[in-house]
Amino acid sequence: MTASITRRRSRRTGMKSKAAVAGAIAVTGALLLTGCGDQRDKTTTTTSAGDTNKAPLFGSLPKDIQSAGVIKVGSDIAYPPVEFKKNGEVVGLDPDLAAALGKVLGVKFEFNNTKFDGLLLGLRSQRYDIAMSAMTDNKSRQEGVDADTGKRVGKGVDFVDYFTAGVSIYTKKGNDQGIKTWDDLCGKKIVVQRATVSQDLAKAQSKSCEEKGKGKISIEAYDDDIEAQTRLRAGGADAGSSDFPVAAYAVKTSGGGNDFQLVGEQVEAAPYGIAVPKGNDQLRDALKQALALIIANGEYDKIIAKWGVKEGAVDKAVVNGGK
């Protein structure tokens, strides 16, 4: 992420052109002619893959994944509505999109629950094939650089971008304490999830507060966003911050909508990406083709609408679009 804070300008403004859809269908037809961190628990969830003999993009996958019939996914499954557990099942935006990708690729997507700050390590150690967990695509992750120290920690990853989200601040309902912008957090306490863009923003803002003589921000970081929400709900902080879809979902559902409220506007709009280890270009490109296909055939829009996050929809598949 960058230190600067900019307002979100990512609302989808138009429908896909007929020519674009026709082009995607033509590509699909051509493919048909050619045949084409530390684990929290051992629980996995498998998406439906359909008949591999009929999957248009099965032949685009690496041979080892074709043989296995599975793409192993590392994910922090505690981030509603993107991915979370309900009645023992893994549900959310990411699992639904993975299921749609699995149908056109002809393989299963197997979700493995992992702490967010261990996902990239899990990719480096080949525990997972990909990470799909509301992960922001940015240059430091692409280049394998620690955002705090500037030191290289690995080869980095490529991202297939599938959604756009800004970062939001929320407070206890009816008690915003005058917080409307990040500048208003000077001298206050905020709760965030560890290793997220929200934590990076809070650190950058705290330095700015100190430079202005307004007092630094006290930052409490937790393993998952639900823990951060619990702390704020109990009165242990002045505000919380997370990606807009997650903050909006918490405001809508926590305490029947009586616990939290959003304050101010979203900032730092950036893409979510499916992370693929550097050097695995074939898997990356297969995922990009699959995403382009479900955008063209309308499955993507159906899933986005189901979870009420149309503001973050993308209209094309992009690799490494993060800054």
C-alpha positions in Angstrom: 0.0 0.0 0.0 1.1 3.6 -0.2 1.2 6.1 2.6 -1.1 8.5 0.9 -4.8 8.3 1.5 -7.1 8.8 -1.4 -10.9 8.5 -1.7 -12.5 5.5 -3.3 -13.2 5.9 -7.0 -14.0 2.3 -8.0 -17.8 2.2 -8.4 -18.7 0.2 -11.5 -20.1 2.6 -14.1 -21.3 0.5 -17.0 -22.2 -2.9 -18.3 -19.9 -5.1 -20.4 -20.3 -4.4 -24.1 -21.8 -7.0 -26.4 -18.6 -7.1 -28.3 -16.7 -8.0 -25.2 -19.1 -10.8 -24.3 -19.0 -12.1 -27.9 -15.2 -12.1 -27.8 -15.1 -14.1 -24.6 -17.6 -16.6 -26.0 -15.4 -16.9 -29.1 -12.4 -17.6 -27.0 -14.3 -20.2 -25.0 -15.3 -21.9 -28.3 -11.7 -22.1 -29.4 -10.7 -23.6 -26.1 -13.4 -26.2 -26.4 -12.1 -27.2 -29.8 -8.6 -27.6 -28.5 -9.6 -29.6 -25.4 -9.1 -27.3 -23.5 1.0 -19.3 7.7 0.3 -21.7 10.5 -2.8 -23.7 10.2 -5.6 -23.0 12.7 -7.2 -26.3 12.1 -7.3 -29.2 9.6 -10.8 -28.4 8.3 -11.1 -28.0 4.6 -14.0 -27.1 2.4 -14.2 -28.3 -1.2 -16.1 -26.5 -3.9 -17.9 -28.3 -6.7 -15.9 -28.8 -9.9 -18.3 -30.4 -12.3 -17.4 -32.8 -15.1 -13.7 -32.2 -16.0 -14.4 -33.7 -19.5 -16.7 -30.8 -20.2 -14.8 -28.0 -18.4 -13.6 -25.6 -21.1 -10.4 -24.5 -19.4 -9.2 -27.8 -17.8 -6.4 -28.1 -20.4 -5.0 -24.7 -19.4 -4.0 -25.9 -16.0 -0.6 -27.3 -15.0 -0.3 -31.1 -15.4 0.2 -31.7 -11.7 -3.1 -29.9 -10.8 -4.9 -31.7 -13.6 -3.8 -35.0 -12.1 -4.7 -34.0 -8.6 -8.0 -32.5 -9.6 -7.6 -30.0 -6.7 -6.4 -26.4 -6.2 -5.3 -26.0 -2.6 -6.4 -22.6 -1.2 -5.0 -20.9 1.9 -7.6 -18.6 3.4 -8.3 -16.8 6.7 -11.9 -18.0 7.2 -13.0 -15.4 9.6 -13.7 -12.3 7.5 -17.5 -12.1 6.7 -18.9 -11.6 4.2 -15.8 -12.5 2.1 -15.2 -15.9 3.8 -16.5 -17.2 7.1 -18.1 -20.3 8.6 -21.9 -20.6 9.0 -23.4 -23.8 10.5 -20.0 -25.5 10.1 -19.7 -24.7 6.4 -17.3 -22.3 4.7 -19.4 -19.6 2.9 -18.9 -16.1 1.4 -17.9 -14.2 -1.6 -14.5 -16.0 -2.1 -15.8 -19.6 -1.8 -18.7 -18.8 -4.2 -16.3 -17.3 -6.7 -13.9 -20.2 -6.3 -16.8 -22.6 -7.0 -17.6 -20.8 -10.2 -13.9 -20.8 -11.2 -13.8 -24.5 -10.4 -16.7 -25.3 -12.8 -14.9 -23.8 -15.8 -11.5 -25.2 -14.8 -12.8 -28.7 -14.0 -11.1 -29.0 -10.6 -12.0 -28.5 -7.0 -11.0 -25.6 -4.9 -10.1 -26.8 -1.4 -10.1 -24.1 1.3 -7.7 -24.5 4.3 -8.1 -22.2 7.3 -5.0 -20.2 8.1 -4.0 -17.0 9.9 -3.9 -14.2 7.5 -0.3 -13.2 8.3 0.8 -16.8 7.5 -0.7 -17.0 4.1 2.3 -15.9 2.0 4.6 -18.1 4.1 2.3 -21.0 3.3 2.6 -20.3 -0.4 6.4 -20.1 -0.1 6.5 -23.4 1.6 4.1 -24.9 -1.0 1.5 -25.7 1.6 -1.1 -24.2 -0.8 -1.3 -23.6 -4.5 -2.9 -20.2 -4.1 -4.2 -17.8 -1.4 -7.7 -16.3 -1.7 -8.6 -14.3 1.3 -9.5 -10.7 0.6 -5.8 -10.1 0.1 -5.0 -6.6 -1.3 -2.8 -6.7 -4.4 0.1 -4.3 -3.8 3.7 -3.9 -4.9 5.3 -5.0 -1.7 3.5 -8.4 -1.9 4.2 -8.7 -5.6 7.9 -8.1 -5.0 8.2 -10.2 -1.7 9.1 -7.1 0.4 8.1 -6.6 4.0 6.1 -3.4 4.1 7.5 -2.3 7.5 11.2 -3.1 7.0 11.6 -2.8 3.3 13.5 -6.1 3.3 13.0 -8.9 0.9 11.3 -11.9 2.5 10.6 -14.1 -0.6 10.1 -14.2 -4.3 6.8 -12.5 -4.1 3.5 -13.4 -5.7 1.4 -12.6 -8.8 -2.2 -11.5 -8.3 -5.2 -12.2 -10.4 -7.4 -9.3 -9.4 -11.1 -10.1 -8.9 -12.7 -7.3 -6.7 -12.0 -3.8 -5.6 -12.4 -2.5 -2.0 -11.6 0.5 0.0 -10.9 0.8 3.8 -13.5 2.0 6.3 -13.6 3.2 9.9 -16.4 2.2 12.2 -17.2 3.1 15.8 -19.7 2.0 18.4 -23.2 3.0 17.3 -24.2 6.5 18.6 -20.7 7.2 19.9 -18.4 8.3 17.1 -16.4 10.7 19.4 -16.1 13.1 16.5 -14.3 10.6 14.3 -15.0 11.3 10.6 -11.6 11.0 9.0 -8.3 9.3 9.7 -7.0 12.7 11.0 -9.6 12.5 13.8 -8.0 9.3 15.1 -4.9 11.2 16.5 -4.6 10.5 20.2 -7.2 7.7 20.1 -7.1 3.9 20.1 -8.0 1.8 17.0 -8.4 -2.0 16.6 -7.5 -3.8 13.4 -6.6 -7.2 12.0 -2.8 -7.9 11.9 -0.9 -7.7 8.6 -3.8 -5.9 6.8 -4.0 -2.6 4.9 -5.9 -1.2 7.8 -3.0 -1.8 10.1 -0.6 -0.2 7.5 -2.9 2.8 7.3 -3.1 3.2 11.0 0.7 3.1 11.3 1.1 5.7 8.6 -1.5 8.0 10.1 0.0 7.7 13.6 3.3 9.0 12.2 1.5 11.9 10.6 -0.3 12.6 13.9 3.0 12.8 15.8 4.5 15.1 13.2 1.6 17.4 13.7 1.9 17.3 17.5 -1.5 15.7 17.9 -0.5 12.5 19.6 0.1 9.1 18.1 -2.7 6.5 17.5 -2.7 3.5 19.9 -3.0 0.5 17.6 -4.2 -2.9 18.8 -3.8 -5.7 16.2 -5.6 -9.0 16.4 -5.3 -12.3 14.6 -8.7 -11.8 12.9 -11.2 -9.1 12.4 -13.9 -10.7 14.6 -11.5 -10.4 17.6 -11.0 -6.7 16.8 -14.8 -6.2 16.7 -15.2 -7.9 20.0 -12.7 -5.5 21.6 -14.4 -2.5 20.2 -17.9 -3.8 21.2 -16.6 -4.2 24.8 -15.5 -0.5 24.9 -11.8 -1.3 24.7 -11.1 1.1 21.8 -12.4 4.2 20.1 -12.7 2.8 16.6 -12.0 -0.1 14.3 -11.0 -0.3 10.7 -11.3 -3.0 8.0 -12.1 -3.3 4.3 -15.4 -1.7 3.4 -17.3 -5.0 2.7 -16.3 -6.4 6.0 -17.0 -3.2 8.0 -20.4 -2.8 6.3 -21.3 -6.4 7.0 -20.4 -6.0 10.7 -22.4 -2.8 10.9 -25.4 -4.5 9.4 -25.3 -7.8 11.4 -23.5 -7.3 14.7 -26.1 -7.0 17.5 -28.9 -6.9 15.0 -27.4 -3.7 13.6 -27.2 -2.0 16.9 -23.5 -2.4 17.8 -21.5 -0.3 15.2 -21.8 2.5 12.6 -19.6 3.5 9.6 -18.0 6.9 9.8 -16.5 8.9 7.0 -15.8 7.6 3.6 -13.8 4.7 2.2 -10.1 5.4 1.4 -7.3 3.5 -0.4 -9.5 1.7 -3.0 -7.4 -1.3 -4.2 -7.9 -4.7 -5.8 -8.3 -8.0 -4.0 -6.2 -10.6 -5.8 -5.8 -14.4 -5.9 -2.2 -14.8 -4.9 -0.1 -17.3 -7.0 3.6 -17.9 -6.3 6.0 -16.2 -8.7 7.1 -18.6 -11.5 3.7 -20.5 -11.7 2.6 -18.6 -14.8 0.5 -21.4 -16.1 -1.7 -21.6 -13.1 -1.9 -17.7 -12.9 -2.9 -17.5 -16.5 -5.5 -20.3 -16.2 -7.1 -18.5 -13.3 -7.2 -15.2 -15.2 -8.9 -17.0 -18.2 -11.4 -18.6 -15.8 -12.2 -15.2 -14.2 -12.7 -13.6 -17.6 -15.0 -16.4 -18.6 -17.3 -16.2 -15.5 -17.4 -12.4 -15.9 -18.5 -12.9 -19.5 -21.1 -15.6 -18.8 -22.7 -13.6 -16.0 -21.9 -16.0 -13.1 -19.6 -13.3 -11.5 -22.3 -10.7 -11.4 -24.8 -13.1 -9.8 -22.3 -13.9 -7.0 -21.4 -10.3 -6.4 -25.1 -9.4 -6.2 -25.8 -12.3 -3.8 -23.4 -10.8 -1.3 -24.5 -7.2 -1.7 -21.1 -5.9 -2.8 -21.8 -4.6 -6.3 -19.7 -1.4 -5.7 -16.6 -3.5 -5.8 -17.3 -5.5 -9.0 -14.7 -5.6 -11.7 -15.5 -5.9 -15.4 -12.3 -7.6 -16.6 -9.6 -9.9 -15.3 -6.3 -8.2 -14.6 -2.9 -9.5 -13.3 -0.9 -7.4 -10.8 -3.1 -4.3 -11.1 -2.2 -3.2 -7.5 0.0 -0.2 -6.9 
